Amino acid sequence: MRQNLESRTMGNRLASFVIVAVILVSVTVLDYLALPQLDMSIAYFIPILFAAWRLGRLGSMSVAMVAEIQAILDQLRSVPQQSFYVAAANTVVRLLVFVFVAEVTVRLVNSNIRVRQTLDELRNSNERLLYAYERLEEDIQAAGIVQSEVLEIAIPKVTSCDIGVCLKYAREVGGDFADVGVIGDKVYACVADVSGKGVPAALFTTLLKHLLLEGHAQGQHTEEVIAMMSQSLTRVLPAEYFVTLIYAEFDPNTGILEYVNAGHPPGLIYRTRTAELVYANANMPLLAYWHGDIPIIPIKLAFDFEDVLMLYTDGTVESKRQDGSRLGSKFIENSLIEYAGLSAQDIASKICERVLESTIETGRDDVTILCLKNTGTL
């Protein structure tokens, strides 16, 4: 194949050389026949330009030299009375013009070639980028399917506690995590947020799920679960990542709710009887930044009949409106107060829907809302 290409290139150059020679001879004959009545020297630009286009700098310069020889002879025939110096000056000027035109043409041709090569390279790069983007989209979609299956929330049916969850990722995958279930006689609820977006954050949410299940399988409760999760994340979490988390356990037999907040937005407890909001504020460092010498002390408080606990991620309050302003915590607090009389799932769904309606897609982060409502005893 390479030999065929070289043979084709050699054939093209030979054909170009023949065409240049024919044009040069034709112009020379016409110039000879036209003198002295008509000066045809300008026609020599035709073979010079063609040679510059097809044969390059060396070919065009050679044609320019040959054309100048003919021009000298023409000058001697047409104006023999001119002095030697005038003829020499005319010869130099004409030769410089021929060479200049040849050089400009060669550079234009080379520039055009480089432009075409650059366009071809850009086209090839664009095709490769498009292919890579399509592959990436497929991988992200696959990751989203895996994440949704791994993190699927199976809401338990508990007569003493109504449970509702709403989770909306801003992309196919996200860094929000939520889980709820029963461990012993208690109902647990956990909401976490891994810094960043995309597949890396999604990978760590699946790790959180595994760690939480492992802790519960070992019979661990609030402070033990949080300590184990933090220690495990310390070993694997890159320095540029962090995890915020709020974990709560509700005991329907005693009506006591206990929680640990590791740098997460405060949970909200709405007391229906008094129409009061209580904040479950952070009481320990971010996960993976906790040290074992600092005790984890869960906060315990009463969780009375028809009280509502709402846990959420920062995307719920930091997503942006059309004017660029953030929703803010008051938006969520007022929404909880307004919908507190509904079922836990309706509360979560309606607040989530309101967040999406009040924000623009480009300014939206992952939104997660988890609600527990005390509906009686076990």
Wavefront OBJ file of the C-alpha trace (Angstrom):
o trace
v 0.000 0.000 0.000
v 2.858 2.366 0.797
v 4.514 1.620 -2.552
v 1.221 2.337 -4.349
v 0.952 5.670 -2.539
v 4.527 6.615 -3.427
v 3.971 5.638 -7.077
v 0.787 7.712 -7.215
v 2.581 10.734 -5.715
v 5.460 10.410 -8.194
v 2.973 10.137 -11.068
v 1.141 13.289 -9.923
v 4.388 15.262 -9.723
v 5.446 14.080 -13.173
v 2.068 15.063 -14.622
v 2.337 18.484 -12.956
v 5.835 18.951 -14.360
v 4.579 18.139 -17.872
v 1.659 20.587 -17.523
v 3.995 23.346 -16.298
v 6.359 22.705 -19.209
v 3.499 22.835 -21.737
v 2.159 26.100 -20.259
v 5.643 27.638 -20.181
v 6.362 26.666 -23.795
v 2.943 27.955 -24.904
v 3.472 31.324 -23.201
v 7.000 31.573 -24.665
v 5.715 30.916 -28.198
v 2.890 33.439 -27.798
v 5.307 36.000 -26.383
v 7.737 35.455 -29.271
v 4.994 35.833 -31.887
v 3.412 38.885 -30.226
v 6.571 40.986 -29.924
v 7.242 43.772 -30.632
v 3.588 44.799 -31.044
v 2.429 43.212 -27.715
v 4.353 42.412 -24.484
v 3.133 39.038 -23.160
v 5.602 38.827 -20.243
v 2.769 39.037 -17.679
v 1.539 35.669 -18.925
v 4.603 34.018 -17.348
v 2.805 34.327 -14.022
v 0.546 31.460 -15.155
v 3.209 28.686 -15.181
v 4.887 30.223 -12.113
v 1.646 30.131 -10.082
v 0.776 26.631 -11.287
v 4.267 25.381 -10.427
v 4.015 26.955 -6.966
v 0.695 25.174 -6.448
v 1.721 21.756 -7.733
v 5.521 21.538 -7.450
v 6.324 23.685 -4.445
v 8.990 26.312 -3.858
v 11.825 24.715 -5.860
v 9.621 24.093 -8.916
v 8.161 27.615 -8.920
v 11.595 29.234 -8.519
v 12.935 27.170 -11.426
v 10.062 28.259 -13.664
v 10.610 31.884 -12.598
v 14.289 31.647 -13.649
v 13.392 30.152 -17.020
v 10.723 32.791 -17.563
v 13.225 35.529 -16.749
v 15.685 34.211 -19.334
v 12.976 34.461 -21.950
v 12.086 37.937 -20.710
v 15.706 39.074 -21.141
v 15.716 37.840 -24.713
v 12.406 39.606 -25.328
v 13.820 42.833 -24.010
v 16.910 42.630 -26.220
v 14.715 42.020 -29.260
v 12.191 44.754 -28.552
v 14.403 47.589 -27.224
v 18.020 46.979 -28.285
v 18.769 50.698 -27.821
v 18.437 50.488 -24.001
v 21.605 50.658 -22.011
v 22.990 47.644 -20.247
v 22.219 49.073 -16.816
v 18.567 49.738 -17.622
v 18.179 46.227 -18.978
v 19.868 44.791 -15.926
v 17.627 46.809 -13.623
v 14.513 45.631 -15.470
v 15.754 42.073 -15.272
v 16.362 42.223 -11.505
v 13.001 43.877 -10.792
v 11.094 41.401 -12.931
v 12.930 38.462 -11.398
v 12.166 39.739 -7.894
v 8.493 40.093 -8.809
v 8.434 36.556 -10.218
v 10.148 35.166 -7.116
v 7.895 37.157 -4.784
v 4.734 35.896 -6.484
v 6.080 32.347 -6.447
v 6.934 32.571 -2.721
v 3.575 34.082 -1.768
v 1.762 31.403 -3.725
v 3.796 28.626 -2.100
v 3.056 30.009 1.352
v -0.633 30.342 0.622
v -0.747 26.777 -0.665
v 1.145 25.510 2.404
v -1.140 27.512 4.692
v -4.164 26.028 2.986
v -2.709 22.562 3.398
v -2.033 23.189 7.090
v -5.548 24.532 7.547
v -7.012 21.429 5.924
v -4.786 19.211 8.062
v -5.826 21.109 11.176
v -9.486 20.781 10.223
v -9.004 17.059 9.641
v -7.295 16.717 13.024
v -10.071 18.681 14.706
v -12.682 16.566 12.957
v -10.934 13.377 14.066
v -10.532 14.720 17.608
v -14.188 15.695 17.676
v -15.184 12.208 16.544
v -13.004 10.660 19.253
v -14.421 13.018 21.878
v -17.948 12.250 20.741
v -17.257 8.531 20.942
v -15.689 8.938 24.398
v -18.635 11.075 25.520
v -21.119 8.456 24.325
v -19.175 5.757 26.172
v -19.061 7.944 29.270
v -22.800 8.559 29.061
v -23.389 4.824 28.819
v -21.106 4.209 31.813
v -22.832 6.905 33.861
v -26.253 5.525 33.001
v -25.065 2.068 34.000
v -23.656 3.504 37.228
v -27.007 5.161 37.885
v -28.823 1.868 37.446
v -26.384 0.104 39.779
v -26.627 2.880 42.381
v -30.424 2.891 42.321
v -30.490 -0.886 42.787
v -27.860 -0.955 45.530
v -29.354 2.010 47.400
v -32.980 1.058 46.867
v -34.902 1.991 50.008
v -37.300 -0.650 51.252
v -39.595 1.283 53.568
v -40.679 -1.027 56.391
v -44.258 -1.136 57.618
v -44.238 -0.155 61.270
v -47.539 0.423 63.041
v -46.041 2.929 65.450
v -44.149 5.009 62.906
v -45.072 6.425 59.513
v -42.100 6.697 57.101
v -41.623 8.638 53.886
v -38.645 9.206 51.591
v -38.050 11.308 48.480
v -34.688 11.374 46.704
v -34.013 13.252 43.454
v -30.536 13.279 41.915
v -29.477 16.306 39.866
v -27.702 13.893 37.483
v -27.913 10.202 36.647
v -25.893 9.493 39.795
v -25.305 11.525 42.925
v -23.721 11.833 46.325
v -26.869 11.805 48.474
v -27.613 8.771 50.611
v -30.724 7.816 52.575
v -31.768 4.662 54.371
v -34.452 3.689 56.860
v -35.377 0.443 58.552
v -35.905 -1.456 61.773
v -33.181 -2.704 64.095
v -34.526 -4.613 67.079
v -37.431 -2.628 68.506
v -36.179 0.663 67.075
v -36.720 2.472 63.799
v -33.555 3.990 62.355
v -33.206 6.751 59.770
v -29.996 7.908 58.104
v -29.294 10.676 55.602
v -25.793 11.486 54.340
v -24.128 13.604 51.701
v -20.812 12.807 50.018
v -18.958 15.872 48.726
v -18.788 16.271 44.974
v -20.985 14.874 42.238
v -20.998 12.116 39.690
v -19.611 8.615 39.803
v -16.920 9.109 42.534
v -19.498 10.419 45.011
v -21.899 7.643 44.004
v -19.267 5.000 44.771
v -18.932 6.245 48.338
v -22.704 6.239 48.850
v -22.711 2.517 48.113
v -19.898 2.124 50.660
v -22.022 3.950 53.235
v -24.852 1.496 52.577
v -22.522 -1.453 53.112
v -21.074 -0.013 56.330
v -24.521 0.756 57.727
v -25.800 -2.752 56.999
v -22.628 -4.277 58.451
v -23.029 -2.298 61.652
v -26.648 -3.315 62.046
v -25.792 -6.950 61.302
v -23.419 -6.791 64.280
v -26.188 -5.395 66.480
v -24.637 -1.947 66.728
v -26.673 1.122 67.587
v -26.247 4.875 67.222
v -22.778 5.735 68.597
v -21.318 2.342 67.665
v -22.579 2.543 64.083
v -21.260 6.084 63.623
v -17.852 5.234 65.116
v -17.450 2.192 62.863
v -18.503 4.105 59.742
v -16.157 7.000 60.485
v -13.180 4.731 61.164
v -13.794 2.785 57.953
v -14.102 5.948 55.857
v -10.882 7.331 57.348
v -8.990 4.455 55.742
v -10.436 4.785 52.218
v -11.789 8.308 51.728
v -9.463 10.571 49.660
v -8.337 13.777 51.363
v -10.409 15.986 49.051
v -13.661 14.207 49.957
v -15.779 14.439 53.069
v -19.093 13.041 54.273
v -21.788 14.696 56.373
v -24.350 12.455 58.055
v -27.267 12.523 60.436
v -28.385 9.265 62.013
v -31.416 8.811 64.269
v -33.078 5.931 66.106
v -36.625 6.074 67.470
v -37.848 3.719 70.175
v -41.678 3.544 70.030
v -41.794 1.789 73.423
v -40.292 4.757 75.244
v -41.096 7.566 72.813
v -37.405 8.550 72.841
v -35.578 9.737 69.736
v -31.785 9.799 69.753
v -29.536 11.160 67.028
v -25.976 11.977 66.022
v -25.271 14.766 63.549
v -21.831 14.677 61.910
v -21.563 18.123 60.325
v -24.883 17.703 58.491
v -27.643 20.306 58.052
v -29.810 20.261 61.188
v -32.691 17.837 61.253
v -36.114 19.336 62.011
v -38.547 18.046 64.606
v -42.010 19.531 64.430
v -44.024 19.099 67.615
v -47.632 19.010 66.498
v -49.199 19.728 69.888
v -47.189 22.905 70.485
v -46.477 23.868 66.839
v -42.808 24.146 67.830
v -39.737 23.435 65.709
v -36.761 21.740 67.341
v -33.394 21.582 65.579
v -31.215 18.479 65.582
v -27.920 20.370 65.227
v -24.442 18.956 64.561
v -22.750 17.483 67.640
v -19.641 15.832 66.139
v -17.130 16.427 63.288
v -17.557 15.273 59.711
v -17.260 11.534 59.170
v -13.629 10.460 58.674
v -12.537 13.559 60.643
v -13.633 12.098 63.967
v -10.932 10.765 66.301
v -11.541 7.850 68.631
v -10.449 9.807 71.698
v -13.508 12.071 71.331
v -16.634 10.376 72.706
v -19.736 10.179 70.535
v -22.687 11.169 72.697
v -26.116 10.843 71.045
v -28.653 13.553 71.740
v -31.851 12.140 73.262
v -35.225 13.854 73.331
v -38.914 13.059 73.478
v -40.665 12.254 70.220
v -44.369 12.453 71.007
v -47.476 11.298 69.197
v -47.774 12.886 65.715
v -44.410 14.628 66.013
v -42.548 14.721 62.708
v -38.812 14.294 62.158
v -37.460 15.528 58.822
v -33.893 14.829 57.661
v -32.613 16.387 54.438
v -29.428 17.165 52.501
v -27.968 20.597 51.753
v -29.221 20.486 48.146
v -32.706 20.920 49.562
v -31.880 24.371 50.943
v -29.010 25.452 48.654
v -30.640 24.886 45.259
v -31.141 28.182 43.406
v -34.184 30.065 42.200
v -34.464 31.826 38.848
v -33.040 35.034 40.358
v -29.955 33.216 41.680
v -30.982 33.233 45.351
v -30.921 30.029 47.374
v -34.049 28.497 48.893
v -32.700 28.716 52.427
v -33.679 26.903 55.610
v -36.820 29.021 56.180
v -38.297 27.635 52.968
v -37.970 24.067 54.280
v -39.137 24.941 57.792
v -42.281 26.671 56.528
v -42.975 23.778 54.159
v -42.708 21.266 57.014
v -45.083 23.298 59.167
v -47.568 23.537 56.295
v -47.571 19.809 55.450
v -47.055 18.361 58.961
v -50.642 17.086 59.116
v -50.139 14.810 56.102
v -48.659 11.309 56.006
v -44.864 11.028 56.157
v -44.610 10.078 52.486
v -46.857 12.954 51.428
v -44.772 15.371 53.483
v -41.543 14.203 51.831
v -43.027 14.099 48.325
v -44.739 17.488 48.489
v -41.719 19.301 49.923
v -39.491 17.664 47.330
v -41.928 18.690 44.587
v -42.007 22.253 45.905
v -38.199 22.409 45.888
v -38.069 21.285 42.256
v -40.798 23.735 41.221
v -39.066 26.647 42.975
v -35.594 26.097 41.512
v -33.959 26.018 38.105
v -32.381 22.854 36.764
v -28.913 24.380 36.328
v -28.906 25.603 39.928
v -30.185 22.404 41.481
v -28.258 19.917 43.601
v -29.272 16.444 44.769
v -32.413 16.676 46.900
v -33.142 14.152 49.656
v -35.911 14.305 52.243
v -36.667 11.592 54.831
v -39.574 11.876 57.264
v -40.588 9.922 60.365
v -43.933 10.523 62.030
v -44.880 9.042 65.382
v -48.255 7.349 64.922
v -48.459 5.364 68.170
v -46.743 2.445 69.882
v -45.604 -0.962 68.687
l 1 2 3 4 5 6 7 8 9 10 11 12 13 14 15 16 17 18 19 20 21 22 23 24 25 26 27 28 29 30 31 32 33 34 35 36 37 38 39 40 41 42 43 44 45 46 47 48 49 50 51 52 53 54 55 56 57 58 59 60 61 62 63 64 65 66 67 68 69 70 71 72 73 74 75 76 77 78 79 80 81 82 83 84 85 86 87 88 89 90 91 92 93 94 95 96 97 98 99 100 101 102 103 104 105 106 107 108 109 110 111 112 113 114 115 116 117 118 119 120 121 122 123 124 125 126 127 128 129 130 131 132 133 134 135 136 137 138 139 140 141 142 143 144 145 146 147 148 149 150 151 152 153 154 155 156 157 158 159 160 161 162 163 164 165 166 167 168 169 170 171 172 173 174 175 176 177 178 179 180 181 182 183 184 185 186 187 188 189 190 191 192 193 194 195 196 197 198 199 200 201 202 203 204 205 206 207 208 209 210 211 212 213 214 215 216 217 218 219 220 221 222 223 224 225 226 227 228 229 230 231 232 233 234 235 236 237 238 239 240 241 242 243 244 245 246 247 248 249 250 251 252 253 254 255 256 257 258 259 260 261 262 263 264 265 266 267 268 269 270 271 272 273 274 275 276 277 278 279 280 281 282 283 284 285 286 287 288 289 290 291 292 293 294 295 296 297 298 299 300 301 302 303 304 305 306 307 308 309 310 311 312 313 314 315 316 317 318 319 320 321 322 323 324 325 326 327 328 329 330 331 332 333 334 335 336 337 338 339 340 341 342 343 344 345 346 347 348 349 350 351 352 353 354 355 356 357 358 359 360 361 362 363 364 365 366 367 368 369 370 371 372 373 374 375 376 377 378
